[in-house]
Amino acid sequence: MAQNLVLNILAKDKTKQAFNGVRAGLSNLRSAVFSVQSAIIGIGGGLAVKSILNVGSQVEQLRLRFAFLFKGVQEGDKGLIDFASRVPFSLEEIQAGAGNLAVVTKNAEELNEILKITGNVASVTGLDFRTTAEQIQRSFSSGIGSADLFRERGVRALLGFKAGVQVTTEETKKRFRELFGKGGEFEKATEVLSTSFTGTLSMLSDKLFKFRLDTAQAGFFDFVKQGLAEFNKLLEE
């Protein structure tokens, strides 16, 4: 009898210890989960701030390039951002190609026209925007004969130029405008591609980019930049 009593007491003690251990484990797990959650929130917030600063920096660099090319800080970047929000190409792609296109255009207005032509050519050929812009630059600088990729993709034939026939730069520009520009056969090619799944995702991404840009331009980017400038002065002193 006494032995059974001792065994029962021991069993209860072991059970109590086991439950206490489980409770402690659950408490630790809960703390760990909240710690991880807090870390994720912190990382997410940090990444959000970093992405806003990155966008602000990208557009700042873009504006400086247009200031050098077109003698006006605000002249080219706005059209570029608006264009990106309507087409199935990312702003990063368009920025990368815009430098090539700016070389063969006289002002921001002409650049916007060539951007649309480039987008239509990219949509028809399946080339990415940057590569298409590089080929457009070659075509508008030295004629269609200098754009090897366009020849491989059948763009030369599409423009109506026969192989082996010398084509001038002016003839090349005129034909691109007639076929891929306003009123041309492929004027709506980019719009059609925009309705595809990939195009929709791209435009959603550009809307998010625009939101980050608006946040940066609301003063956040300048505030951080000025703070870093002051910190730099402090380090120098």
C-alpha positions in Angstrom: 0.0 0.0 0.0 2.7 2.4 1.1 4.7 1.4 -2.0 1.7 2.2 -4.3 1.3 5.6 -2.6 5.0 6.4 -3.2 4.7 5.3 -6.9 1.6 7.5 -7.4 3.3 10.5 -5.8 6.4 9.9 -8.0 4.2 9.5 -11.1 2.3 12.8 -10.3 5.6 14.6 -9.8 7.0 13.3 -13.1 3.8 14.3 -14.9 3.8 17.7 -13.4 7.5 18.2 -14.4 6.6 17.0 -17.9 3.7 19.5 -18.2 5.9 22.3 -16.8 8.5 21.4 -19.4 6.0 21.5 -22.2 4.7 24.8 -21.0 8.2 26.2 -20.8 8.8 24.9 -24.3 5.7 26.5 -25.7 6.5 29.8 -24.0 10.0 29.7 -25.5 8.5 28.8 -28.9 6.1 31.7 -28.7 8.9 34.1 -27.8 10.9 32.8 -30.6 8.0 33.2 -33.1 7.5 36.8 -32.0 11.2 37.5 -32.2 11.3 36.1 -35.7 8.2 38.1 -36.6 9.7 41.3 -35.2 12.9 40.6 -37.2 11.0 40.0 -40.4 9.0 43.2 -39.9 12.3 45.1 -39.2 13.9 43.5 -42.3 10.8 44.3 -44.4 10.8 47.9 -43.2 14.5 48.2 -43.9 14.1 46.7 -47.4 11.2 49.1 -48.1 13.3 52.1 -47.1 16.3 50.8 -49.1 14.0 50.3 -52.2 12.7 53.9 -51.9 16.3 55.2 -51.6 17.4 53.1 -54.6 14.5 54.4 -56.7 15.3 58.0 -55.7 19.0 57.5 -56.6 18.2 55.9 -60.0 16.0 58.7 -61.0 18.5 61.3 -59.8 21.2 59.7 -61.9 18.8 59.6 -64.9 17.9 63.3 -64.5 21.6 64.2 -64.4 22.1 62.3 -67.7 19.2 64.1 -69.4 20.5 67.4 -68.0 23.8 66.8 -69.9 22.1 65.5 -73.0 19.1 67.9 -73.3 20.2 70.9 -71.3 17.3 70.5 -68.9 16.9 68.5 -65.7 13.1 67.9 -66.0 13.0 67.5 -69.8 13.4 63.8 -70.3 12.8 61.7 -67.1 9.1 62.4 -66.7 8.3 61.2 -70.2 10.4 58.1 -69.5 8.6 57.3 -66.3 5.1 57.9 -67.8 6.1 55.7 -70.8 7.2 52.9 -68.5 3.9 52.9 -66.6 2.0 52.1 -69.9 4.2 49.5 -71.5 5.2 45.9 -70.8 8.9 46.8 -70.1 10.4 47.7 -66.8 11.7 51.2 -66.1 15.2 49.7 -65.5 15.1 48.3 -69.1 13.9 51.5 -70.5 16.4 53.6 -68.6 19.2 51.3 -69.9 18.0 51.8 -73.5 17.2 55.5 -73.2 20.9 56.4 -73.1 21.4 54.8 -76.5 18.3 56.5 -78.0 19.2 59.9 -76.6 22.3 59.9 -78.7 20.3 59.8 -81.9 17.6 62.3 -80.9 17.6 66.1 -80.8 15.3 66.7 -77.8 13.0 65.0 -75.3 10.0 65.2 -77.6 11.8 63.2 -80.3 13.1 60.8 -77.7 9.5 60.1 -76.6 8.6 59.3 -80.2 11.6 57.0 -80.6 10.8 55.3 -77.3 7.4 54.3 -78.7 8.9 53.0 -81.9 11.5 51.0 -80.0 8.8 49.5 -77.8 6.8 48.4 -80.9 9.9 46.9 -82.6 10.8 45.0 -79.3 7.2 43.7 -79.1 7.2 42.5 -82.7 10.8 41.0 -82.7 10.7 39.5 -79.2 14.0 41.3 -78.3 14.3 43.0 -74.9 14.0 46.7 -74.8 17.6 47.5 -74.2 18.9 45.3 -77.0 16.3 46.8 -79.4 17.4 50.4 -78.3 21.0 49.5 -79.2 19.9 48.2 -82.6 17.8 51.3 -83.2 20.8 53.5 -82.3 22.9 51.7 -84.9 20.2 51.9 -87.5 19.6 55.6 -86.9 23.3 56.4 -86.9 24.6 54.3 -89.8 21.6 52.8 -91.5 19.8 49.5 -91.2 22.9 47.6 -92.5 24.7 48.1 -89.3 22.1 46.5 -87.1 23.0 42.8 -87.3 20.4 41.5 -84.9 17.6 43.3 -86.9 18.7 41.5 -90.0 18.6 38.1 -88.2 15.1 38.9 -86.8 13.8 39.9 -90.2 13.4 43.6 -89.4 15.2 44.6 -92.6 12.9 42.5 -94.7 9.9 43.8 -92.7 10.9 47.4 -93.5 10.9 46.4 -97.2 14.7 46.7 -97.8 16.2 44.0 -100.0 19.4 42.2 -99.0 22.6 43.6 -100.5 21.0 47.0 -101.3 22.6 50.0 -99.7 20.1 52.0 -97.6 20.8 55.5 -96.2 20.2 56.6 -92.6 17.4 58.9 -93.6 15.6 56.1 -95.6 16.0 53.9 -92.5 14.5 56.4 -90.1 11.6 57.2 -92.5 10.7 53.6 -92.9 10.8 52.9 -89.1 8.5 55.8 -88.5 6.1 54.7 -91.3 5.9 51.1 -90.0 6.3 51.3 -86.2 5.4 55.0 -85.6 2.1 56.8 -85.4 -0.4 55.5 -88.0 1.9 52.6 -88.9 1.0 48.9 -89.3 2.6 48.0 -85.9 1.7 51.2 -84.1 -0.3 49.2 -81.5 2.1 46.3 -81.0 3.2 47.5 -77.5 -0.4 48.0 -76.4 -1.3 44.5 -77.5 1.7 43.0 -75.6 0.7 45.0 -72.5 -2.5 42.9 -72.2 -0.5 39.7 -71.8 0.2 38.2 -68.4 3.9 39.2 -68.4 3.0 42.7 -69.6 0.5 43.1 -66.8 3.0 42.0 -64.2 5.5 44.5 -65.7 3.1 47.4 -65.5 2.2 46.5 -61.9 5.9 46.5 -61.0 6.2 49.9 -62.6 3.2 51.3 -60.6 5.0 50.1 -57.5 8.2 51.8 -58.8 6.1 55.0 -59.3 4.8 54.8 -55.7 8.3 54.5 -54.4 9.4 57.4 -56.5 6.6 59.6 -55.3 7.5 58.7 -51.7 11.2 59.6 -52.4 10.2 62.9 -54.1 7.9 63.9 -51.2 11.1 64.8 -49.3 12.3 61.5 -47.9 15.2 61.0 -50.3 16.4 64.6 -49.9 16.1 64.3 -46.1 18.3 61.2 -46.0 20.8 62.6 -48.6 21.2 65.8 -46.6 21.6 63.8 -43.4 24.4 61.8 -45.0 26.0 65.0 -46.3 26.0 66.4 -42.8 27.5 63.2 -41.4 30.2 63.3 -44.1 31.1 66.8 -43.0 31.2 65.7 -39.4 33.6 62.8 -40.3 35.9 65.3 -42.1 36.0 67.5 -39.1 
